[in-house]
Amino acid sequence: MIKRRPSAKETSYTHKVWQTVAIVALLAVVILIARVAFNVLLMVLAGALIATFFHGFGDLIQRHTRLGRRPAMIIAVAGSFALLGLMLWFMGTTIQHQVAELSDKLPQTISNVKAKMSTSPIGQKILQSVSGDNSQKLMTTAQTFFSTSFGVLGDIYIIMFLGIFFTANPSMYKNGILVLVPSGQKDTGKHIINRISLALKGWLKGLMVSMVLVTIMISTGLLIIGVPVAMVLGLITGLLEVVPNFGSVLAMIPGVLLALTISTNTGIIVALLYITSQTITANIVNPLIQKKMINLPPALTLISQLIMGAISGALGIILAVPLLAITVILVDELYVKTIDGGKVTDEGELEAKT
């Protein structure tokens, strides 16, 4: 029996199918690599922010002393770690006690809230939506959201060392970026880097002020009201200020739940305290941040946080604002001002053509 050979048309079709499969597989691998690489780039950005903080602290020391740049930077780095260590040492016992108290009281508080919600039809529907399979889906989503490339401790370790390396010799990395810029655009490249650096410094200054102010307001207010573990709740609220829009909402949940164990009125007062502190921050501190940084539309900030959260989880949301600021500056310098006919002078400042 003679075996029939496949026709040229069949061979061409099979070849195209295998080509399509190979292209799809290659695209999937590229997307996977790009996602991992993007997470690494986010850690690089976080390290650059730490270096920016150290340099800003060093600038402050240098302005108020007669020290040179290197001694000022050494004091800035060593002083930052020393201040952090002293703060943890002085507050460690109190915070440790309050964290243990919070971990003991919060589960019972949640159980009490569930019991009260089960007495009303609306509360029963809410409990049904977060129980069973839906609860498992929420836990899976949360685990995915807070997962990182190298684990939380690994990411912190890498970010801290990147920050120290960037702090030790920033000119080497800056010159390395400028090497990639065409020779005729060196001034533009320097101008963009300087503008990004100033924007990130302004964001960090405003963020530090916001965190300290919110921590003091919430801790003091909760102590006056008589809510337990006030210091820990204030510290959590201050730390979550690094996440605009979402951080204050997340921080309010444990505070209000613990206040409800005292009375309903106390829960309402605590909720008003959180709303008031957030209002002060949004209307006083944040405008000061934007003056030092760049005017970012609130809707654009929220959209960038949602996109970054979907791509990179918690780290993406934390770094969404500085990444958005960098993107806006790049678009403004490389596209908008190019259309407007801008040019860079010898000093690196952008001027409009007359």
C-alpha positions as CSV (number, residue, x, y, z in Angstrom):
1,M,0.0,0.0,0.0
2,I,1.4,3.4,-1.0
3,K,1.5,6.0,1.8
4,R,0.1,9.3,0.7
5,R,2.4,12.3,1.2
6,P,0.8,15.4,2.7
7,S,0.1,18.1,0.1
8,A,1.9,21.4,0.0
9,K,-1.3,23.1,1.3
10,E,-1.5,20.7,4.3
11,T,2.2,21.2,5.0
12,S,1.8,25.0,4.8
13,Y,-1.2,24.9,7.2
14,T,0.7,22.7,9.7
15,H,3.7,25.0,9.6
16,K,1.5,28.0,10.2
17,V,-0.1,26.3,13.2
18,W,3.3,25.5,14.8
19,Q,4.4,29.1,14.1
20,T,1.3,30.5,15.9
21,V,1.9,28.1,18.8
22,A,5.5,29.2,19.0
23,I,4.6,32.9,18.9
24,V,2.0,32.6,21.6
25,A,4.4,30.6,23.9
26,L,7.1,33.2,23.3
27,L,4.7,36.0,24.0
28,A,3.7,34.3,27.3
29,V,7.3,33.9,28.3
30,V,8.1,37.5,27.5
31,I,5.1,38.7,29.5
32,L,6.2,36.6,32.5
33,I,9.7,37.9,32.3
34,A,8.5,41.5,31.9
35,R,6.3,41.2,35.0
36,V,9.2,39.8,37.1
37,A,11.5,42.5,35.7
38,F,9.0,45.2,36.4
39,N,8.9,44.1,40.1
40,V,12.6,44.3,40.1
41,L,12.5,47.8,38.6
42,L,10.0,48.8,41.4
43,M,12.6,47.6,44.0
44,V,15.2,49.8,42.2
45,L,12.8,52.7,42.5
46,A,12.3,52.0,46.2
47,G,16.1,51.9,46.7
48,A,16.4,55.2,44.8
49,L,13.8,56.7,47.1
50,I,15.8,55.6,50.2
51,A,18.9,57.1,48.7
52,T,16.9,60.3,48.0
53,F,15.9,60.4,51.7
54,F,19.5,60.0,52.8
55,H,20.7,62.7,50.5
56,G,18.0,65.0,51.6
57,F,18.9,64.4,55.2
58,G,22.6,64.9,54.3
59,D,21.7,68.3,52.6
60,L,19.9,69.3,55.8
61,I,23.0,68.5,58.0
62,Q,25.3,70.2,55.5
63,R,23.3,73.4,55.5
64,H,23.3,73.7,59.3
65,T,26.9,72.7,59.9
66,R,30.3,73.3,58.3
67,L,30.8,69.6,57.5
68,G,31.8,68.4,54.0
69,R,29.5,66.3,51.8
70,R,31.0,62.9,52.8
71,P,30.9,63.4,56.6
72,A,27.3,64.8,56.3
73,M,26.2,61.7,54.3
74,I,27.9,59.3,56.8
75,I,26.1,61.1,59.6
76,A,22.8,61.0,57.7
77,V,22.9,57.3,57.0
78,A,24.2,56.3,60.5
79,G,21.9,58.8,62.2
80,S,18.9,57.5,60.4
81,F,19.5,53.9,61.6
82,A,20.4,55.2,65.0
83,L,17.2,57.2,65.3
84,L,15.2,54.2,64.2
85,G,17.0,51.9,66.7
86,L,16.5,54.4,69.6
87,M,12.8,54.8,68.7
88,L,12.2,51.1,68.7
89,W,14.2,50.7,71.9
90,F,12.2,53.4,73.8
91,M,8.9,52.5,72.4
92,G,9.5,48.8,72.0
93,T,8.1,47.6,75.3
94,T,5.0,49.7,75.0
95,I,4.4,48.8,71.4
96,Q,5.0,45.1,72.0
97,H,2.5,45.1,74.8
98,Q,-0.1,47.0,72.8
99,V,0.4,44.8,69.7
100,A,-0.2,41.7,71.9
101,E,-3.2,43.3,73.3
102,L,-4.5,44.2,69.9
103,S,-4.0,40.7,68.6
104,D,-6.0,39.4,71.6
105,K,-8.8,41.9,71.4
106,L,-9.3,42.1,67.6
107,P,-10.6,38.6,67.0
108,Q,-13.1,38.9,69.9
109,T,-14.1,42.3,68.5
110,I,-14.7,40.9,65.1
111,S,-16.9,38.1,66.6
112,N,-18.9,40.7,68.5
113,V,-19.5,42.7,65.3
114,K,-20.5,39.6,63.4
115,A,-23.0,38.8,66.2
116,K,-24.5,42.3,66.0
117,M,-24.6,42.2,62.2
118,S,-26.4,38.8,62.2
119,T,-29.4,40.4,63.9
120,S,-30.3,42.5,60.9
121,P,-31.2,41.4,57.3
122,I,-28.5,43.7,55.7
123,G,-25.9,42.5,58.1
124,Q,-26.8,38.9,57.3
125,K,-26.3,39.6,53.6
126,I,-22.9,41.2,54.2
127,L,-21.8,38.2,56.3
128,Q,-23.0,35.8,53.6
129,S,-21.0,37.7,51.0
130,V,-17.7,37.3,53.0
131,S,-18.2,33.8,54.3
132,G,-17.6,30.3,52.7
133,D,-16.3,30.3,49.2
134,N,-16.2,34.1,49.0
135,S,-14.1,34.2,52.1
136,Q,-11.6,31.8,50.6
137,K,-11.5,33.9,47.4
138,L,-10.8,37.0,49.5
139,M,-8.0,35.2,51.3
140,T,-6.5,34.0,48.0
141,T,-6.7,37.5,46.5
142,A,-5.1,39.0,49.6
143,Q,-2.2,36.5,49.5
144,T,-1.6,37.2,45.9
145,F,-1.8,41.0,46.5
146,F,0.8,40.9,49.3
147,S,3.1,38.4,47.6
148,T,6.5,39.7,46.4
149,S,9.3,38.6,44.1
150,F,11.7,37.4,46.8
151,G,9.4,37.4,49.9
152,V,8.8,40.4,52.1
153,L,12.1,40.2,54.1
154,G,14.0,39.5,50.9
155,D,12.6,42.5,49.2
156,I,13.3,44.7,52.2
157,Y,16.9,43.4,52.3
158,I,17.5,44.1,48.6
159,I,15.8,47.6,48.7
160,M,17.9,48.7,51.7
161,F,21.2,47.6,50.1
162,L,20.2,49.3,46.8
163,G,19.5,52.4,48.8
164,I,22.9,52.3,50.4
165,F,24.7,51.6,47.1
166,F,22.9,54.5,45.4
167,T,23.7,56.8,48.4
168,A,27.4,55.9,48.4
169,N,28.1,56.8,44.8
170,P,25.0,58.5,43.0
171,S,27.1,60.2,40.3
172,M,28.2,56.8,38.9
173,Y,24.6,55.7,38.3
174,K,23.6,59.2,37.1
175,N,26.5,59.2,34.6
176,G,25.6,55.7,33.6
177,I,22.1,56.8,32.6
178,L,23.5,59.8,30.7
179,V,25.8,57.5,28.7
180,L,22.7,56.1,27.1
181,V,21.5,59.6,26.1
182,P,22.7,61.0,22.6
183,S,25.5,63.5,22.9
184,G,23.3,66.4,21.7
185,Q,20.7,65.7,24.4
186,K,23.0,65.5,27.4
187,D,21.7,68.8,28.8
188,T,18.1,67.6,28.4
189,G,19.0,64.4,30.2
190,K,20.6,66.2,33.1
191,H,17.6,68.6,33.4
192,I,15.2,65.7,33.5
193,I,17.2,63.8,36.1
194,N,17.4,66.9,38.3
195,R,13.7,67.6,37.9
196,I,12.8,64.0,38.9
197,S,15.2,64.2,41.9
198,L,13.6,67.4,43.1
199,A,10.1,65.9,42.7
200,L,11.0,62.8,44.7
201,K,12.6,64.8,47.4
202,G,9.5,67.0,47.7
203,W,7.3,63.9,47.8
204,L,9.4,62.3,50.6
205,K,9.4,65.5,52.7
206,G,5.7,65.9,52.4
207,L,5.1,62.2,53.1
208,M,7.3,62.3,56.3
209,V,5.4,65.4,57.6
210,S,2.1,63.7,56.8
211,M,3.0,60.5,58.5
212,V,4.3,62.2,61.7
213,L,1.3,64.6,61.8
214,V,-1.3,61.8,61.4
215,T,0.5,59.5,63.9
216,I,0.4,62.3,66.5
217,M,-3.2,63.3,65.8
218,I,-4.6,59.7,65.9
219,S,-2.6,58.5,68.9
220,T,-3.4,61.6,70.9
221,G,-7.1,61.5,69.9
222,L,-7.5,57.8,70.7
223,L,-5.7,58.3,74.1
224,I,-8.1,61.1,75.0
225,I,-11.2,59.1,73.9
226,G,-9.9,56.1,75.9
227,V,-9.5,53.6,73.1
228,P,-7.0,50.8,73.9
229,V,-3.7,50.3,72.0
230,A,-3.9,53.9,70.9
231,M,-0.2,54.2,70.2
232,V,-0.2,51.1,67.9
233,L,-3.3,52.3,66.0
234,G,-1.7,55.7,65.5
235,L,1.5,54.2,64.3
236,I,-0.3,52.0,61.8
237,T,-2.3,55.0,60.5
238,G,0.9,57.0,60.1
239,L,2.7,54.1,58.2
240,L,-0.3,53.6,55.9
241,E,-0.1,57.3,54.9
242,V,2.4,56.0,52.3
243,V,-0.6,54.6,50.4
244,P,-2.8,57.5,49.3
245,N,-6.6,57.1,49.2
246,F,-6.6,53.5,50.5
247,G,-4.2,53.7,53.5
248,S,-6.5,55.9,55.7
249,V,-9.5,53.6,55.0
250,L,-7.6,50.5,56.0
251,A,-6.2,52.1,59.1
252,M,-9.6,53.2,60.3
253,I,-11.1,49.7,60.4
254,P,-9.3,48.3,63.5
255,G,-9.7,51.6,65.3
256,V,-13.4,51.8,64.8
257,L,-13.9,48.0,65.6
258,L,-12.1,48.4,68.9
259,A,-14.0,51.6,69.7
260,L,-17.3,49.8,69.1
261,T,-16.4,47.4,71.9
262,I,-16.7,50.4,74.3
263,S,-19.9,51.9,72.8
264,T,-21.6,52.8,69.6
265,N,-21.0,56.5,70.3
266,T,-17.3,55.9,70.8
267,G,-17.1,54.1,67.5
268,I,-18.7,57.1,65.8
269,I,-16.4,59.6,67.5
270,V,-13.3,57.5,66.5
271,A,-14.6,57.4,62.9
272,L,-15.0,61.2,62.9
273,L,-11.4,61.5,64.3
274,Y,-10.0,59.5,61.4
275,I,-12.1,61.4,58.9
276,T,-10.9,64.8,60.4
277,S,-7.3,63.8,60.3
278,Q,-7.6,62.6,56.8
279,T,-9.4,65.9,55.8
280,I,-6.6,68.0,57.4
281,T,-4.0,65.9,55.6
282,A,-5.8,66.1,52.2
283,N,-6.4,69.8,52.4
284,I,-3.3,71.1,54.1
285,V,-0.4,68.7,53.8
286,N,-1.1,67.2,50.3
287,P,-1.2,70.6,48.6
288,L,2.2,71.4,50.1
289,I,3.5,68.0,48.8
290,Q,2.2,68.8,45.3
291,K,3.9,72.3,45.3
292,K,7.2,70.6,46.0
293,M,6.5,67.7,43.6
294,I,4.2,68.0,40.7
295,N,0.5,68.6,40.3
296,L,-1.1,65.2,39.9
297,P,-4.8,64.9,39.2
298,P,-6.5,62.9,41.9
299,A,-8.3,60.7,39.4
300,L,-5.1,59.9,37.6
301,T,-3.4,59.0,40.9
302,L,-6.3,56.6,41.8
303,I,-6.1,55.0,38.3
304,S,-2.4,54.5,38.6
305,Q,-2.8,52.9,42.0
306,L,-5.4,50.5,40.6
307,I,-3.2,49.6,37.7
308,M,-0.1,49.2,39.8
309,G,-2.0,47.2,42.4
310,A,-3.2,44.8,39.7
311,I,0.3,44.4,38.3
312,S,2.6,44.4,41.3
313,G,0.4,44.2,44.4
314,A,1.1,46.2,47.6
315,L,4.5,47.4,46.4
316,G,3.0,48.7,43.2
317,I,0.3,50.7,45.2
318,I,3.0,52.2,47.5
319,L,5.2,53.3,44.6
320,A,2.3,54.3,42.3
321,V,2.5,58.1,43.1
322,P,6.3,58.6,42.6
323,L,6.2,56.4,39.5
324,L,3.3,58.4,38.1
325,A,5.2,61.6,38.9
326,I,8.3,60.3,37.0
327,T,6.0,59.3,34.1
328,V,4.4,62.7,33.9
329,I,7.8,64.5,34.0
330,L,9.1,62.3,31.2
331,V,6.0,62.9,29.1
332,D,6.2,66.6,29.7
333,E,9.9,66.9,28.9
334,L,10.2,64.4,26.0
335,Y,6.8,64.9,24.3
336,V,4.8,68.0,25.4
337,K,7.6,70.5,25.4
338,T,9.0,69.0,22.2
339,I,5.7,69.8,20.5
340,D,5.7,73.3,22.0
341,G,9.1,73.8,20.5
342,G,11.1,74.0,23.8
343,K,14.9,73.9,24.0
344,V,17.4,73.3,26.7
345,T,20.0,76.0,27.5
346,D,23.6,75.5,28.6
347,E,22.5,75.6,32.2
348,G,20.0,72.8,31.6
349,E,16.9,74.9,31.9
350,L,14.1,74.5,29.4
351,E,13.1,77.7,27.5
352,A,10.5,78.3,24.9
353,K,11.5,79.4,21.5
354,T,10.7,82.9,20.7
